Amino acid sequence: MAFRGKASRGCQMCRIRRIKCDEARPTCKQCAKGRRNCPGYKIVDQSPPSSSSEGGNTPGKIEARQTATKVLAPKLEAGAGSSSDLKRGYASGDRCVKPHPRLSLEEMGACHFISNYVLIPRQGLTTTRGFFEFVVPLLKTENASPHFIYAFKACSLASLNNRVGTGNDFDKEALGFYTKALASTCTALKDPILTKCDETLAAILLLGLFENITAKTLGMLAWSSHIEGAIQLVKARGRGQLKSKIGLDLFIAVRTQMIIHALSTGKAPTLDVDWWVDDPVSHVCNTELLQLSSRVGELKHEVNGLLATITTRSTANVKLVKDRIDACKSLNAEIKTWLEQLPEHYACKTVAWEPYNPKCDYSKAEVFPGRIDTYGDLWVVNLWNVMRCMRIILASLIIRLTAWVNFPTDYRTTPEYASTVSTVVEAVTDVISSVPYQMGLFDKRKDLRESATHSNFGCGEDASEKGLAGYFLLWPLTCIQGQDYLTDFQRIWVKGRLKAIGNALGVRYGIMLSQLNVRVPSMLILRDQLFNEHQNLPADVMPMGGGAAPPGMANMLIPGVSTPSMKGISAEALGREEVMRKEIFQRQTEELMASAVEKSSKVDEWTVKQQLHL
């Protein structure tokens, strides 16, 4: 056996991280700088192994096995505070970092999950909020409920499996724990006491996250079901849940998910805005964010309902639609003003400009030509992107309503269209310029490294790529990838980033979402007109007017069967007429849905329907 070179004399942590150690005593400077517990040094035998030991447990092989389990060490911060206490608590007891730790698969999964998804707010800053912060204290609870433990193990093993790579059975074990968690949670929900326990609500949130991590069949439908269940539990738990730290963290987590759920599905937020923001820790900016996002969700629900029920262009109906246009414009202006007046520590800054490269493969590029922006942390950038998506949603609503009012005139000739296109193009550019920061590019490129700012996670290295960043990016990227106003190169790049979130960051649903081929608002306008045509609009009202559907869709529509005069037509003939209309409507709907996904796509039908509001 050949001599493999001089063994490192560095501390165990630096050897695990494969970086140069200065070998300072008692704690190396690398560990001190990274706020890690230095586990100390090991005396290494420097003599080359003999050839006779090739098949045995040589010191080199033993060391390789020991360093193969990369322990994510909890960070210890100076000073007191809730986030520091959580980390110190997690680092205490059996999970204390020791030389040569031998962790089981489940322990490695736990460390990996906490370092990727448990966001801890920094002390003394109002810009950050935690995410899944409740996980760590619940893990420390004696005799923790089995449904919470099963849900946590399912998420942790699924996350570890996706980041480590293929060729292992982590996914099977994760799915096994998920099945157990579902069964245990269903049992707990039948118990009036367990229903209101923190661990039950935590388990439901983790089950929803599991769907996004693994992207199993009907993943988004299951995610939606879990979130709706969590919302119902929060209502049942009442205001008393805000009295404890864990209860408050759970409440905030559900509230955050509820916003995304309302905006993406078009369902009105549950309960009024004041109920959701009446908690003891909401900063004024967070409160205003919740109020604005709730209003957008309610307005979207209103408009969807209005366009699905009005069947004639009477004076009263036209006025209703125009009033909704004014409401959308007013709320968009309010959001724009709010963003401009955010405190300085919420501001995003442009730190670099990516030049255009004609030879670039945009499906794999980490940066799209244009600005590269930096933010205070993941919570701040998520706040900005949610607000940008809300402006895009409002723009889409304005165009849909305008198309209805001006039908059969081409809506693209209206002043509303020109102004809303400008709004969407600006918001899309801003979202694209935020992606490099979220996907860890700042620590890969020397020219960006000095501008890097990091979020604070429960353990591990803050500078590494995080699964939570990909999780936060799913909705903004899905929102912009279907916009009519994207260039071909932009759409290719966005789809590539969604695939990278699935493959590199381990949030597998990004791969499925990249296969959506929805075009907004043109497909939604088509959907609105399909519905109205089926509702017996006058015969001279033909679908799509100026042919605003994307390429290949203009010829998809079959002219509706005109409504004949009621005189001299038997009931049987009218019945056949209605059946024929329903068949045409069903066929047109199916064609619309088929064109909304790429060929051979595995995107579940529920996701497609939500994108098209069918």
C-alpha positions as CSV (number, residue, x, y, z in Angstrom):
1,M,0.0,0.0,0.0
2,A,1.4,3.4,-1.0
3,F,2.2,6.0,1.5
4,R,-0.6,8.6,1.4
5,G,1.4,11.6,2.6
6,K,1.9,13.3,5.9
7,A,-1.1,13.2,8.2
8,S,-2.6,16.6,9.4
9,R,-1.7,17.7,12.9
10,G,-4.7,20.2,12.9
11,C,-7.6,20.1,15.3
12,Q,-10.3,17.6,14.7
13,M,-12.8,20.3,13.5
14,C,-10.4,21.8,10.9
15,R,-9.6,18.3,9.6
16,I,-13.3,17.5,9.2
17,R,-13.8,20.8,7.4
18,R,-10.6,20.2,5.3
19,I,-9.1,23.6,5.9
20,K,-5.7,24.6,7.2
21,C,-5.4,24.8,11.0
22,D,-3.0,27.1,12.7
23,E,-2.6,24.6,15.5
24,A,-2.9,27.3,18.2
25,R,-3.4,26.1,21.8
26,P,-5.8,25.6,23.5
27,T,-8.2,26.7,20.7
28,C,-7.2,27.2,17.0
29,K,-8.1,30.6,15.5
30,Q,-10.2,29.0,12.8
31,C,-12.6,27.6,15.4
32,A,-12.6,30.8,17.4
33,K,-13.3,32.9,14.4
34,G,-16.2,30.6,13.4
35,R,-17.6,30.5,16.9
36,R,-17.1,26.8,17.1
37,N,-16.1,24.6,20.0
38,C,-12.6,23.4,19.2
39,P,-12.6,19.7,19.9
40,G,-8.9,19.6,20.4
41,Y,-6.0,17.8,18.7
42,K,-5.1,14.2,18.1
43,I,-1.7,12.7,18.1
44,V,-1.3,11.1,14.7
45,D,1.2,8.4,13.8
46,Q,3.4,9.8,11.0
47,S,5.0,6.6,10.0
48,P,3.8,5.1,6.7
49,P,1.7,2.0,7.0
50,S,3.2,-1.3,6.0
51,S,2.1,-3.1,2.9
52,S,1.0,-6.1,5.0
53,S,-1.8,-4.0,6.5
54,E,-3.7,-3.3,3.2
55,G,-6.6,-5.5,4.0
56,G,-6.9,-4.6,7.7
57,N,-8.0,-1.7,9.8
58,T,-5.0,0.6,9.2
59,P,-4.7,3.9,11.0
60,G,-5.5,5.7,7.7
61,K,-8.7,3.7,7.2
62,I,-9.8,4.1,10.8
63,E,-9.2,7.9,10.5
64,A,-11.1,8.0,7.2
65,R,-14.1,6.3,8.8
66,Q,-14.0,8.7,11.6
67,T,-13.8,11.8,9.4
68,A,-16.5,10.5,7.0
69,T,-19.2,11.6,9.5
70,K,-19.0,15.4,9.2
71,V,-20.3,16.7,12.4
72,L,-22.1,20.1,12.2
73,A,-21.0,21.7,15.4
74,P,-23.4,24.1,17.1
75,K,-22.1,27.6,17.3
76,L,-21.6,29.3,20.7
77,E,-22.2,33.1,20.7
78,A,-21.1,35.6,23.2
79,G,-23.6,37.2,25.4
80,A,-27.0,36.0,26.6
81,G,-30.2,35.8,24.5
82,S,-32.8,33.4,23.3
83,S,-31.0,32.3,20.2
84,S,-27.8,31.7,22.1
85,D,-29.7,29.8,24.8
86,L,-31.3,27.6,22.1
87,K,-27.9,26.8,20.6
88,R,-26.2,26.2,24.0
89,G,-29.1,24.0,25.0
90,Y,-28.9,22.0,21.8
91,A,-25.1,21.6,22.3
92,S,-25.5,20.4,25.8
93,G,-26.0,16.8,27.1
94,D,-25.5,13.9,24.8
95,R,-25.1,16.1,21.7
96,C,-22.1,17.9,23.0
97,V,-19.2,18.1,20.5
98,K,-16.5,15.7,21.5
99,P,-13.4,14.4,19.8
100,H,-14.0,11.7,17.2
101,P,-17.8,11.7,17.5
102,R,-19.6,8.6,16.1
103,L,-23.0,9.7,15.1
104,S,-25.8,7.5,13.9
105,L,-27.6,8.2,10.6
106,E,-30.5,9.8,12.4
107,E,-28.2,12.1,14.4
108,M,-26.4,13.2,11.2
109,G,-29.8,13.8,9.7
110,A,-30.8,15.9,12.7
111,C,-27.7,18.0,12.5
112,H,-28.1,18.5,8.8
113,F,-31.7,19.5,9.0
114,I,-31.2,22.0,11.8
115,S,-28.2,23.6,10.0
116,N,-30.4,24.0,6.8
117,Y,-33.9,24.8,7.9
118,V,-33.9,26.2,11.5
119,L,-33.3,29.9,11.2
120,I,-32.5,31.7,14.4
121,P,-33.1,35.5,14.7
122,R,-30.1,37.6,15.6
123,Q,-30.3,39.4,19.0
124,G,-30.8,43.1,18.9
125,L,-31.9,43.3,15.2
126,T,-35.4,43.9,14.0
127,T,-34.8,42.7,10.5
128,T,-34.7,39.0,11.2
129,R,-37.3,36.5,12.2
130,G,-36.8,32.8,13.0
131,F,-38.1,29.9,10.9
132,F,-38.9,26.5,12.4
133,E,-37.2,27.9,15.5
134,F,-39.5,25.7,17.6
135,V,-37.9,22.5,16.5
136,V,-34.8,22.6,18.8
137,P,-36.7,23.2,22.2
138,L,-39.2,20.5,21.2
139,L,-36.4,18.0,20.6
140,K,-35.1,18.7,24.1
141,T,-38.5,17.9,25.6
142,E,-38.6,14.8,27.7
143,N,-41.0,12.2,26.4
144,A,-41.6,14.1,23.2
145,S,-44.7,13.0,21.3
146,P,-44.1,10.2,18.7
147,H,-45.8,12.1,15.9
148,F,-43.5,15.0,16.2
149,I,-40.4,12.8,16.4
150,Y,-41.5,10.8,13.4
151,A,-42.1,13.9,11.4
152,F,-38.8,15.4,12.3
153,K,-36.9,12.2,11.4
154,A,-38.8,12.1,8.1
155,C,-37.7,15.6,7.2
156,S,-34.1,15.3,8.4
157,L,-33.5,12.0,6.6
158,A,-35.2,13.3,3.4
159,S,-33.1,16.5,3.5
160,L,-29.9,14.5,4.1
161,N,-30.7,12.1,1.4
162,N,-31.2,14.8,-1.2
163,R,-28.0,16.6,-0.4
164,V,-25.7,13.6,0.0
165,G,-26.8,12.2,-3.3
166,T,-28.2,9.0,-4.7
167,G,-27.1,5.4,-4.1
168,N,-28.5,5.2,-0.5
169,D,-31.7,4.2,1.2
170,F,-32.3,7.3,3.2
171,D,-35.4,8.1,1.2
172,K,-37.0,4.8,2.0
173,E,-36.3,5.3,5.7
174,A,-37.6,8.9,5.5
175,L,-40.8,7.7,3.8
176,G,-41.2,5.1,6.5
177,F,-41.0,7.8,9.2
178,Y,-43.4,10.0,7.2
179,T,-46.0,7.2,7.1
180,K,-45.7,6.7,10.8
181,A,-45.9,10.5,11.4
182,L,-49.1,10.7,9.4
183,A,-50.7,7.8,11.3
184,S,-49.7,9.2,14.7
185,T,-50.8,12.7,13.8
186,C,-54.2,11.5,12.7
187,T,-54.5,9.7,16.0
188,A,-53.5,12.8,18.0
189,L,-56.0,14.9,16.1
190,K,-58.8,12.8,17.5
191,D,-57.7,13.5,21.0
192,P,-59.0,16.9,22.3
193,I,-56.0,17.5,24.5
194,L,-53.3,16.3,22.0
195,T,-55.0,18.4,19.3
196,K,-53.9,21.6,21.0
197,C,-50.4,20.5,21.9
198,D,-47.4,22.3,20.4
199,E,-46.0,19.1,19.1
200,T,-49.1,18.3,17.1
201,L,-49.0,21.6,15.2
202,A,-45.2,21.3,14.8
203,A,-45.7,17.8,13.3
204,I,-48.2,19.1,10.7
205,L,-45.8,21.9,9.7
206,L,-42.9,19.4,9.3
207,L,-45.2,17.1,7.2
208,G,-45.9,20.0,4.9
209,L,-42.2,20.7,4.5
210,F,-41.5,17.0,3.8
211,E,-43.8,17.3,0.7
212,N,-41.6,20.1,-0.7
213,I,-38.4,18.4,0.1
214,T,-39.3,15.0,-1.5
215,A,-41.8,16.1,-4.2
216,K,-43.8,12.9,-4.0
217,T,-47.0,12.5,-6.0
218,L,-49.5,15.2,-5.3
219,G,-46.9,17.0,-3.2
220,M,-48.3,20.5,-3.5
221,L,-51.9,19.2,-2.8
222,A,-50.6,17.5,0.3
223,W,-48.7,20.6,1.3
224,S,-51.8,22.7,0.9
225,S,-53.8,20.2,3.0
226,H,-51.2,20.3,5.8
227,I,-51.1,24.1,5.8
228,E,-54.9,24.3,5.9
229,G,-54.9,21.9,8.8
230,A,-52.3,23.9,10.6
231,I,-54.4,27.1,10.1
232,Q,-57.4,25.3,11.7
233,L,-55.3,24.2,14.6
234,V,-54.0,27.7,15.2
235,K,-57.7,29.0,15.3
236,A,-58.6,26.2,17.8
237,R,-55.6,27.0,20.0
238,G,-56.7,30.7,20.3
239,R,-54.7,33.6,21.8
240,G,-53.4,31.4,24.6
241,Q,-50.7,30.0,22.3
242,L,-48.9,33.3,22.3
243,K,-48.0,33.1,25.9
244,S,-45.1,30.7,25.4
245,K,-42.0,31.1,23.2
246,I,-42.7,27.8,21.4
247,G,-46.4,28.6,20.9
248,L,-45.5,32.1,19.5
249,D,-42.9,30.6,17.1
250,L,-45.4,28.1,15.8
251,F,-48.0,30.8,15.3
252,I,-45.5,32.9,13.3
253,A,-44.5,29.9,11.2
254,V,-48.2,29.1,10.3
255,R,-48.9,32.8,9.6
256,T,-46.0,32.9,7.1
257,Q,-47.1,29.7,5.3
258,M,-50.7,31.0,5.3
259,I,-49.7,34.1,3.3
260,I,-48.0,32.0,0.6
261,H,-50.9,29.6,0.6
262,A,-53.5,32.4,0.1
263,L,-51.5,34.2,-2.6
264,S,-50.7,31.0,-4.6
265,T,-54.1,29.4,-4.4
266,G,-56.3,32.4,-4.6
267,K,-58.1,31.5,-1.4
268,A,-59.0,34.3,1.0
269,P,-56.9,34.3,4.2
270,T,-58.6,32.6,7.2
271,L,-59.8,35.1,9.8
272,D,-59.3,38.9,9.6
273,V,-55.9,40.6,9.4
274,D,-56.0,42.0,13.0
275,W,-56.3,38.5,14.4
276,W,-53.1,37.4,12.7
277,V,-51.0,40.4,13.6
278,D,-52.1,40.9,17.2
279,D,-49.1,39.3,18.8
280,P,-46.5,40.7,21.2
281,V,-43.4,40.5,18.9
282,S,-44.5,41.8,15.5
283,H,-42.3,44.7,14.4
284,V,-44.2,47.5,12.7
285,C,-42.7,46.4,9.3
286,N,-43.7,42.8,9.7
287,T,-47.2,43.9,10.8
288,E,-47.6,46.1,7.7
289,L,-46.3,43.3,5.5
290,L,-49.0,40.9,6.8
291,Q,-51.7,43.5,6.4
292,L,-50.7,44.2,2.8
293,S,-50.3,40.6,1.8
294,S,-53.6,39.6,3.4
295,R,-55.4,42.4,1.5
296,V,-53.8,41.2,-1.8
297,G,-55.0,37.6,-1.0
298,E,-58.5,38.8,-0.3
299,L,-58.6,41.0,-3.5
300,K,-57.3,38.1,-5.6
301,H,-60.0,35.8,-4.2
302,E,-62.6,38.6,-4.9
303,V,-61.6,39.0,-8.5
304,N,-61.4,35.3,-9.2
305,G,-65.0,34.9,-7.8
306,L,-66.2,38.0,-9.8
307,L,-64.8,36.8,-13.2
308,A,-66.2,33.3,-12.6
309,T,-69.8,34.5,-11.9
310,I,-70.6,37.5,-14.1
311,T,-71.9,36.3,-17.5
312,T,-73.2,39.5,-19.1
313,R,-71.5,42.9,-19.7
314,S,-74.3,44.9,-18.2
315,T,-73.7,48.5,-17.0
316,A,-73.7,47.3,-13.3
317,N,-71.2,44.4,-14.0
318,V,-68.9,46.7,-15.9
319,K,-68.9,49.1,-13.0
320,L,-68.1,46.3,-10.6
321,V,-65.1,45.2,-12.7
322,K,-63.8,48.8,-13.1
323,D,-64.1,49.3,-9.3
324,R,-61.9,46.2,-8.8
325,I,-59.4,47.6,-11.3
326,D,-59.2,50.8,-9.3
327,A,-58.8,48.8,-6.0
328,C,-55.8,46.8,-7.6
329,K,-54.1,50.0,-8.8
330,S,-54.6,51.7,-5.4
331,L,-53.1,48.7,-3.5
332,N,-50.2,48.4,-5.9
333,A,-49.3,52.1,-5.4
334,E,-49.6,51.6,-1.6
335,I,-47.1,48.6,-1.7
336,K,-44.7,50.6,-3.9
337,T,-44.7,53.5,-1.4
338,W,-44.3,51.1,1.5
339,L,-41.2,49.5,-0.1
340,E,-39.6,52.8,-0.7
341,Q,-40.0,53.8,2.9
342,L,-38.6,50.7,4.5
343,P,-35.9,51.4,7.1
344,E,-32.3,51.4,5.9
345,H,-31.4,48.0,7.4
346,Y,-34.1,46.4,5.2
347,A,-32.5,47.9,2.0
348,C,-31.1,45.8,-0.8
349,K,-27.8,46.9,-2.4
350,T,-26.4,46.3,-5.8
351,V,-22.8,45.0,-5.4
352,A,-21.9,43.7,-8.9
353,W,-23.0,43.7,-12.5
354,E,-22.9,40.4,-14.5
355,P,-21.9,41.1,-18.2
356,Y,-23.7,39.5,-21.1
357,N,-22.0,36.4,-22.4
358,P,-23.2,35.2,-25.9
359,K,-21.8,31.7,-25.2
360,C,-23.5,31.3,-21.9
361,D,-25.7,28.2,-21.2
362,Y,-28.5,30.0,-19.3
363,S,-30.0,26.7,-18.1
364,K,-26.9,26.2,-15.9
365,A,-25.7,29.7,-15.2
366,E,-25.7,30.8,-11.6
367,V,-26.1,34.5,-12.5
368,F,-28.3,36.1,-15.2
369,P,-26.8,39.2,-16.9
370,G,-27.5,42.3,-15.0
371,R,-27.5,43.3,-11.3
372,I,-26.4,41.2,-8.4
373,D,-28.0,42.4,-5.2
374,T,-27.2,41.7,-1.5
375,Y,-29.5,41.7,1.5
376,G,-29.2,41.6,5.3
377,D,-30.3,38.0,5.5
378,L,-32.7,35.4,4.1
379,W,-35.7,36.8,6.0
380,V,-35.2,40.3,4.5
381,V,-34.8,39.0,0.9
382,N,-37.9,36.8,1.3
383,L,-39.8,39.9,2.5
384,W,-38.8,41.8,-0.6
385,N,-39.6,38.9,-3.0
386,V,-43.0,38.3,-1.4
387,M,-43.9,42.0,-2.0
388,R,-42.6,41.8,-5.6
389,C,-44.8,38.8,-6.2
390,M,-47.8,40.6,-4.8
391,R,-47.2,43.5,-7.2
392,I,-47.1,40.9,-10.1
393,I,-50.3,39.4,-8.9
394,L,-52.0,42.7,-8.8
395,A,-50.7,43.5,-12.3
396,S,-52.2,40.2,-13.5
397,L,-55.5,41.0,-12.0
398,I,-55.6,44.4,-13.6
399,I,-54.9,42.9,-17.0
400,R,-57.5,40.2,-16.6
401,L,-60.2,42.7,-15.5
402,T,-59.2,45.1,-18.4
403,A,-59.5,42.3,-20.9
404,W,-63.0,41.6,-19.7
405,V,-64.1,45.2,-19.9
406,N,-62.6,45.8,-23.4
407,F,-63.6,42.5,-24.9
408,P,-63.5,41.8,-27.9
409,T,-60.9,44.5,-28.3
410,D,-57.3,43.3,-27.8
411,Y,-56.4,44.2,-24.2
412,R,-52.8,44.7,-25.2
413,T,-53.7,48.0,-26.9
414,T,-55.0,49.5,-23.6
415,P,-53.0,52.0,-21.4
416,E,-53.5,49.6,-18.4
417,Y,-51.5,47.0,-20.3
418,A,-48.5,49.3,-20.9
419,S,-48.3,50.4,-17.3
420,T,-48.7,47.0,-15.8
421,V,-46.1,45.4,-18.1
422,S,-43.6,48.0,-16.8
423,T,-44.4,47.0,-13.2
424,V,-44.0,43.3,-13.9
425,V,-40.7,43.7,-15.8
426,E,-39.3,45.7,-12.9
427,A,-40.4,43.1,-10.3
428,V,-39.1,40.2,-12.4
429,T,-35.7,41.9,-12.8
430,D,-35.5,42.5,-9.0
431,V,-36.4,38.9,-8.2
432,I,-33.7,37.5,-10.6
433,S,-31.1,39.8,-9.2
434,S,-31.8,38.4,-5.6
435,V,-31.3,34.8,-6.5
436,P,-27.4,34.7,-6.5
437,Y,-27.4,35.9,-2.9
438,Q,-29.9,33.3,-1.8
439,M,-28.2,30.4,-3.5
440,G,-24.8,30.9,-1.9
441,L,-22.9,32.6,-4.8
442,F,-21.4,35.2,-2.6
443,D,-19.1,32.7,-0.8
444,K,-18.0,31.1,-4.1
445,R,-16.8,34.2,-5.9
446,K,-14.0,36.3,-4.6
447,D,-15.4,39.5,-6.0
448,L,-18.6,39.1,-4.0
449,R,-17.2,37.6,-0.8
450,E,-16.6,40.9,1.0
451,S,-20.3,41.8,0.4
452,A,-21.6,38.6,1.9
453,T,-24.0,38.7,4.9
454,H,-25.4,35.5,6.4
455,S,-28.4,34.3,8.3
456,N,-28.1,32.6,11.6
457,F,-28.9,28.9,11.7
458,G,-29.2,26.5,14.7
459,C,-25.9,24.8,13.9
460,G,-23.4,24.3,11.2
461,E,-21.8,26.9,8.9
462,D,-23.9,30.0,8.1
463,A,-22.0,30.6,4.9
464,S,-22.9,27.3,3.2
465,E,-25.7,26.8,0.8
466,K,-29.0,26.3,2.6
467,G,-32.0,24.3,1.9
468,L,-34.2,27.0,3.5
469,A,-33.0,29.5,0.8
470,G,-34.3,27.1,-1.9
471,Y,-37.5,26.6,0.0
472,F,-38.1,30.4,0.2
473,L,-37.3,30.8,-3.5
474,L,-39.8,28.2,-4.8
475,W,-42.8,30.5,-4.9
476,P,-41.1,33.7,-6.3
477,L,-39.4,31.8,-9.1
478,T,-42.6,29.9,-9.9
479,C,-44.5,33.2,-9.9
480,I,-42.2,34.9,-12.4
481,Q,-41.3,31.9,-14.7
482,G,-44.8,31.9,-16.2
483,Q,-45.1,35.7,-16.8
484,D,-45.9,36.6,-20.4
485,Y,-43.3,39.3,-20.2
486,L,-40.2,37.2,-19.6
487,T,-37.6,36.9,-22.4
488,D,-36.8,33.4,-23.6
489,F,-33.4,33.6,-21.9
490,Q,-34.9,34.7,-18.6
491,R,-37.4,31.8,-18.6
492,I,-34.6,29.3,-19.4
493,W,-32.5,30.7,-16.5
494,V,-35.4,30.7,-14.0
495,K,-36.2,27.1,-14.9
496,G,-32.6,26.2,-14.5
497,R,-32.5,27.8,-11.0
498,L,-35.6,25.8,-10.0
499,K,-33.9,22.6,-11.1
500,A,-30.8,23.7,-9.1
501,I,-32.9,24.2,-6.0
502,G,-34.1,20.6,-6.5
503,N,-30.7,19.0,-7.3
504,A,-28.2,21.1,-5.4
505,L,-30.2,22.5,-2.4
506,G,-32.3,19.3,-2.0
507,V,-35.8,20.8,-2.3
508,R,-37.0,18.4,-4.9
509,Y,-40.3,20.1,-5.8
510,G,-38.2,22.8,-7.6
511,I,-37.6,20.2,-10.4
512,M,-41.4,19.6,-10.8
513,L,-42.2,23.3,-10.8
514,S,-39.6,24.0,-13.5
515,Q,-41.8,21.9,-15.8
516,L,-44.8,24.2,-15.6
517,N,-45.5,26.0,-18.9
518,V,-48.1,28.4,-17.7
519,R,-48.4,31.8,-19.2
520,V,-49.8,34.6,-17.1
521,P,-52.1,36.5,-17.6
522,S,-52.8,35.3,-21.2
523,M,-53.8,31.8,-20.0
524,L,-55.9,33.2,-17.2
525,I,-57.7,35.5,-19.6
526,L,-58.3,32.5,-21.8
527,R,-59.7,30.6,-18.8
528,D,-62.0,33.5,-17.9
529,Q,-63.4,33.6,-21.5
530,L,-63.8,29.8,-21.6
531,F,-65.9,30.0,-18.5
532,N,-68.0,32.9,-19.7
533,E,-68.5,31.2,-23.1
534,H,-69.8,28.1,-21.4
535,Q,-72.2,30.3,-19.4
536,N,-74.1,31.2,-22.6
537,L,-72.7,34.6,-23.5
538,P,-74.1,36.1,-26.7
539,A,-73.1,34.4,-30.0
540,D,-71.0,37.4,-31.2
541,V,-68.7,37.1,-28.2
542,M,-65.8,35.0,-29.5
543,P,-62.9,33.8,-27.4
544,M,-59.6,35.7,-27.1
545,G,-60.4,38.6,-29.3
546,G,-57.0,39.6,-30.6
547,G,-55.4,36.2,-30.1
548,A,-53.5,37.0,-26.9
549,A,-52.7,33.4,-26.2
550,P,-49.1,32.3,-26.3
551,P,-47.7,30.8,-29.6
552,G,-49.6,27.6,-30.5
553,M,-52.6,28.4,-28.4
554,A,-54.4,30.8,-30.7
555,N,-55.9,27.9,-32.6
556,M,-56.7,25.8,-29.6
557,L,-60.2,27.3,-29.0
558,I,-63.2,25.9,-30.7
559,P,-65.8,28.6,-31.3
560,G,-68.7,28.1,-28.9
561,V,-72.0,26.9,-30.0
562,S,-74.2,30.0,-30.4
563,T,-77.2,30.5,-28.3
564,P,-80.2,30.0,-30.6
565,S,-83.5,31.7,-30.4
566,M,-85.7,30.1,-27.7
567,K,-88.8,30.0,-30.0
568,G,-89.7,26.7,-31.5
569,I,-86.9,24.7,-29.7
570,S,-87.9,21.7,-27.7
571,A,-86.7,20.8,-24.3
572,E,-84.9,17.8,-25.8
573,A,-83.0,20.1,-28.2
574,L,-82.0,22.4,-25.5
575,G,-80.7,19.5,-23.5
576,R,-78.6,18.4,-26.4
577,E,-77.3,21.9,-26.8
578,E,-76.2,22.1,-23.1
579,V,-74.5,18.7,-23.3
580,M,-72.6,19.8,-26.4
581,R,-71.5,23.0,-24.7
582,K,-70.3,21.0,-21.7
583,E,-68.3,18.7,-23.9
584,I,-66.7,21.6,-25.7
585,F,-65.9,23.4,-22.5
586,Q,-64.4,20.2,-21.0
587,R,-62.2,19.6,-24.1
588,Q,-61.0,23.2,-24.2
589,T,-60.2,23.0,-20.5
590,E,-58.2,19.8,-20.9
591,E,-56.3,21.4,-23.8
592,L,-55.5,24.4,-21.7
593,M,-54.2,22.3,-18.9
594,A,-52.1,20.1,-21.2
595,S,-50.5,23.2,-22.7
596,A,-49.7,24.5,-19.2
597,V,-47.0,21.8,-18.6
598,E,-44.0,20.6,-20.5
599,K,-44.3,17.3,-22.3
600,S,-43.8,14.2,-20.2
601,S,-44.1,16.4,-17.1
602,K,-44.9,14.8,-13.7
603,V,-46.4,17.9,-12.2
604,D,-49.5,17.0,-10.3
605,E,-52.8,18.1,-11.6
606,W,-53.7,20.1,-8.5
607,T,-50.6,22.4,-9.0
608,V,-51.6,23.0,-12.6
609,K,-55.2,23.8,-11.7
610,Q,-54.0,26.3,-9.0
611,Q,-51.8,28.1,-11.5
612,L,-54.8,28.4,-13.9
613,H,-57.5,28.8,-11.1
614,L,-59.6,26.0,-12.6
